[in-house]
Each structure stands twice: as structure tokens, then as C-alpha cells.
Amino acid sequence: MEKLKSITIEENEEYLRQISKKVEFNDPELHNNIVVLQDFCMQNNVMAMAAVQLGIPKRLVYVKNTNIDILNKRLTKEGKEETKDYNEAKVLINPEIISKEGVTTFWEACMSCSFHKGDKLMWYNGKVKRPYKIKVKYFDINGNEHIDDFEGFPSTVLCHEIDHLDGILHIDIAEKVIIGTTEERIELRKKEGYEITSKT
């Protein structure tokens, strides 16, 4: 299988800044778009992916991992092997945040905000405040409407991805941005992990 690539701000920032279009359920490409998102998420160490990052400017998000324990496990070789097939496989179509509560902080990274420097992959790591809890209205792949609460780390992941649908990158709203390697981000998160300031 050919390795899929995400669009980055170095290659085409303007593309990533567009507002994604509403998904129509009679779209003949919808199933294939979801397969592309799933394949990318399973090939890469990502938590989730917005379709626009892969050249599909539709309001579509694929969620692979919103479990911070799994994220932390992946920091070790053994943990990475143990969790390689972990996949929540949640698809959110036309998601909309309808309420927010509380405050959290996390050093976020993004496939779209990365670049190569020689043979090293570098990341724009951003310290971002997000709500502790969000209520999201969305549709599943069968066209059924849902209104679900996402609390804690899942809220951070979903907010990051839904921002992409409106052309917003985490570096736009970060309190601080540090460029570094994957290893440097791991160390950064060890020093300053996911932090809950307020739940309400």
C-alpha cells in the first residue's frame, strides 16, 4: 500500500486555511474518503485526522485515539508494539461544538504543522488551552444524528480536529510554540503533561 501523506503548512498553508464544505450523504466519494482517513491514521502515529489535511476539504473527522493512557504507552518501544492496532474508528460527519466547559492545557502537535530538516522530522509544538468538556452534534456514517459529550483528553483531540474544518491550526491559538523533534516533544510532555485547570 502506498504511504499516504498529509498536506503541511510548508507545502500549502492556503489549502489548510480553507473552510471545509458540509458533507452531503449522497456524495459518492464519502465512503472512499473515510477509507483514506482510516488508512492514514493506521499508517501513522496520530490521534485523529480532519479530512482537509489529506486533501479532502469536507467536514469529516476520523478519530483513532482519544485515550491519553494509550498515548503515554506509545512512548516506549514495548508500548508502541502493544498499542499499534488500537483504533477507536469513530467517524464524525459535519461535527459542530454546541457547548464548552472548563479549561485544560496540552502541548499539541499536528501532521500538518511539521517539516523535514535534513533527515529529521520537526514539529511546531503548541501549548494550547482547550475546554475540559464539549458537547458535539454530528452524524455517523449511516446519517444518524448524535449529540455526545467529550470530556477530558477526548475534548482536546476533538477541538483540534474540528478547528481544522474551519481553517484554524493549533499554532494560531497556542500560548507558546516550540519547534522540535519527536523526541523533544516527548520530553516536553513529560515535563508539562496534560493539565486540567478547571472542569467547569
N, C-alpha and C positions, 0 to 999 in steps of 0.2 A: 504494500500500500504506500502511495506517495505521501510523504510527510507534509501536512498542511502547515501554512504559515499565516500568522496574524499580521494585519497592517499595523505599522508603527508610526509614531509622530515624525520620525526621521524621513520615512518614505512618503507619507501622505497625510499630514496633520489635518488638512482641509476636509478630507473624506471623513475622518473620525469626528470632526466637529459638526457634521450634519445632524439634523433631527430625523430619526428613523421613522419610516411610514408605518401606519397601522396595518396589522396583518388582516387579510381577508381570508375567510375559511374556505373559499372556493379556489384559492391560489394553488395551481397545480404543482408549484415548486415547494410548497410548505413542507411536505414530508422529507424531501431531499435536503432542504435547508436544515432541518432538525438532525438528520443523519450526519451532515457535515459538522455541525456543532458538537455532536456526541463524539465523533471520531477525533476531532481536535482535542477535546477535553481528556479523552482516554490516552492520547498520544503524549500529552503534556502535563506537567505538574501545576495545574491551575485549579482554582476553586469553582469557578463558573466562567461563562463566556456570553457576552452580548453578540448578537448576530453581525452587527455592523463591523465588529473587529475582524471578521473574516470575509468582509466584502459583501455582506447581505444587509442592506440598510432597512431592516424591518424590526418592528418592536417585538423581539423574540429573545428570550434568555434561557440558557441551558445551565442547570445547577448540578455540579458534580460533588462538591464537598462544602458543607457549612459547619462541619464538626471540628472545633479547634483542637480537640484531643488527637484527631487523625492528622491534622496539620502538624502538630508537635511531634507525633510519632514519625512523620516523614523526615525528620531532621537526622535520623540515624539510618545507617545502611540496612540494618535488620528491619526497622520500622517501615522503611520505604518499600522493601520487598513484600512485607506483610500486608501493606495497605494499597499495593499497586492497582488492584482491581476494584477498590472502593468507589462506588458511584451511586449517588442519590438519584440520578437520572430524572430530575424534576424539570419539566418544561413549563415556562411561564410565557403565555402569549398575551400581548397588549397589557403588560402589568402597569398598575397605577398605585402609587402610595397614597392612601387616603387619610392616614393619621400617623403621628410620630410622638414618641415619649422618651424622656431620659437622654443621657449623654454617655458615649463611650469614645475611647481613643485607640487607634491601632496604626502601626507602620504598614501602610498598604503599598503593594507593588502591582504591576499590570503588564501583561504581554505587549500591549500597545505602547507602553512607555518604557521601552528597553532599546538598546542598541549594541552593536558589536564594536569593541575597541581592540583591534588586533584579533587574537583568538578568544578574548574574554567577552562574555555577555554581561553588560552593565545595565543597571536598573535605576529609574528615578523612584526612590522610596519616599513616600509622603506620609507625614504624621497627620492623620485625619480624624476629625471629630464626626461621629455619626450618632443617630438616635439609638437608644437601647432597644426600643420596641417599635415596630411599624406594623400597620395593617395594610395589606396589599390586596387589591382587586385584580384578578387576572383570569384568563381562560386556559383550560388544559387542551391537549391535542384533539380531544373529541368535541371541542367547542363548548364545554360546560363551564359556567362561571363559578369562581371561588372567591371567597373573602377570607383570607388567613392572616393570623398574627405570626410574625417572625421576631423572635426575642433573642437578645444577646448577640453572639457572633454571627448567626444567620442574618440578622438585621444589617450588619456591616457589609456582608457579602452582597446581599440583595440591593442595598442602596448604591453600592459601587457599580453594579451592573445596570441598574435602571438609569443611573446618571448617564451611562454611555449612550442610551437611547435618545438622550437629549443633547448629545454632543459635549457632555461635561466629563473631564478627566479628573482623576483624584488629585493630580498635581495642581489643579485650578483652585482647589478648596483646602489644600494642605496648609497646616500652620508652619511646617518646615519641610524642605525637600533635601534629601541627601542622595547623591549618586554613588552607587557602589556595586560590588559583585554580589552574587547569590550568597556566598559565604559571609560577606559583610552584613547583608540584611539579616541573616540568621543570628549573628552576634547582636545586632541592633535590637531584634525582637526578644532575645534572651535578657537584655538589659532593661528594655522597656516593652513589656508584653501587652497583650490586650487588657485594657483598663476600663473598668466601669466607674464613671463619676457619679451618675445618678440613674436610677431605674424609672423615675417619673418626671 
